[in-house]
Amino acid sequence: MQTIKLNNGIEMPIIGYGVFQVSPEECERCVLNAISAGYRLIDTAQAYYNEEGVGKAVTKSGVNRDELFLTTKVWITNSGEKKASESIEESLRKLNTDYIDLLLIHQPFSDYPGTWRAMEKAVRDGKVRAIGLSNFYPDRFVDMAEYAEIKPAVNQLKTNVFSQQWEAEAEMKPYGTRLMAWAPLTQGDPDLMTNPVIRALAEKYEKTPQQIALRYLIQRDIIAIPKSANKERMSQNLDVFDFALEKEEMESFISLEKPANPDFSHRNPKLVKFLLDYDRQFNPANKK
Ligand SMILES: NC(=O)c1ccc[n+]([C@@H]2O[C@H](COP(=O)([O-])OP(=O)(O)OC[C@H]3O[C@@H](n4cnc5c(N)ncnc54)[C@H](OP(=O)(O)O)[C@@H]3O)[C@@H](O)[C@H]2O)c1
């Protein structure tokens, strides 16, 4: 597996397996399948409510812990120094591990500077190897990166062939922060299958449009974490290292950028309120 070097010298796989919206019951099976398909990076989050499934799969997989790279994220309701510290302990327990490879602040809301201080302490205490952000668009990102003693190793943003994040990437560069793509397969946007640029490349390289989309990201040195519940598609999503897009082909993606959805903007108060209320609505523990 190709790796990428973070700004603290740690190497992480450039492709991983994401488990958003994988039910706690399904998660163990999916992660076991992913590890047997060859994934070594697993991306979960406190707010996916499936960290225990990841932990069980990691233990059962028989793969040495130091060959795996686990990412999780602190949710908004655990923000602030004290609560974040406690939640890191809980994530370690659920993941059944002594350390987290990469820990992110999931959303730029509530007391996230306090969360960052707890994360920096977890690094100093040897509980976390690298820390970063998620959904910190350029203004919030620069604010946090300037505040931080330990500069963010990654920023996980919605990034794919239709949402290319050039501006975000440019703002992150001075801090050595790597872009990590969520929704790398566009979350099933039907245009991925019909877009003529992508179709032509898929035909030329005898790959699927999804494989072209992933290849585009890794050729930009962007870490991608595609999700699939299907074993065959998990393997297909890893099978992107035996071809390379040409320079002009990479440039041809620029015209594919689509306008961002204003309803899903982190600057839209409705989305902020939805996310602030997310845990109350979706945490299975609240439904008991
Ligand atoms: N930081 C954040 O705020 C944030 C937000 C969202 C997601 N994420 C992370 O990013 C990961 C990936 O994002 P995502 O799950 O939203 O979207 P995604 O990976 O772009 O797309 C997942 C969808 O693509 C389908 N799919 C996967 N491989 C395929 C293939 N080879 N051919 C055709 N269809 C395929 C999956 O269906 P099947 O399962 O049926 O294959 C699923 O419906 C998440 O799991 C999570 O770890 C982070």
The ligand as an ORCA input file, in Angstrom:
! r2SCAN-3c Opt
* xyz 0 1
  N     -15.487     13.903      8.334
  C     -16.742     13.894      7.941
  O     -17.535     14.781      8.269
  C     -17.202     12.776      7.073
  C     -18.447     12.848      6.430
  C     -18.839     11.779      5.624
  C     -17.998     10.693      5.464
  N     -16.788     10.622      6.109
  C     -15.872      9.472      5.970
  O     -15.629      9.241      4.590
  C     -15.995      7.909      4.257
  C     -16.456      7.831      2.816
  O     -17.491      8.760      2.562
  P     -18.981      8.327      2.266
  O     -19.206      6.978      2.840
  O     -19.876      9.409      2.711
  O     -19.061      8.317      0.679
  P     -18.308      7.595     -0.548
  O     -17.213      6.718     -0.065
  O     -18.006      8.673     -1.515
  O     -19.462      6.743     -1.214
  C     -20.007      5.621     -0.613
  C     -21.065      5.073     -1.573
  O     -20.444      4.605     -2.766
  C     -20.819      3.235     -3.006
  N     -19.639      2.555     -3.543
  C     -18.479      2.281     -2.908
  N     -17.578      1.705     -3.721
  C     -18.194      1.602     -4.934
  C     -17.770      1.100     -6.184
  N     -16.554      0.602     -6.358
  N     -18.667      1.137     -7.216
  C     -19.899      1.659     -7.043
  N     -20.348      2.167     -5.872
  C     -19.499      2.140     -4.832
  C     -21.226      2.688     -1.643
  O     -22.192      1.676     -1.791
  P     -21.947      0.170     -1.251
  O     -21.650      0.269      0.214
  O     -23.235     -0.524     -1.551
  O     -20.793     -0.360     -2.056
  C     -21.830      3.927     -0.972
  O     -23.186      4.084     -1.352
  C     -17.055      7.574      5.294
  O     -17.329      6.208      5.418
  C     -16.451      8.186      6.530
  O     -15.432      7.349      7.067
  C     -16.391     11.663      6.912
*
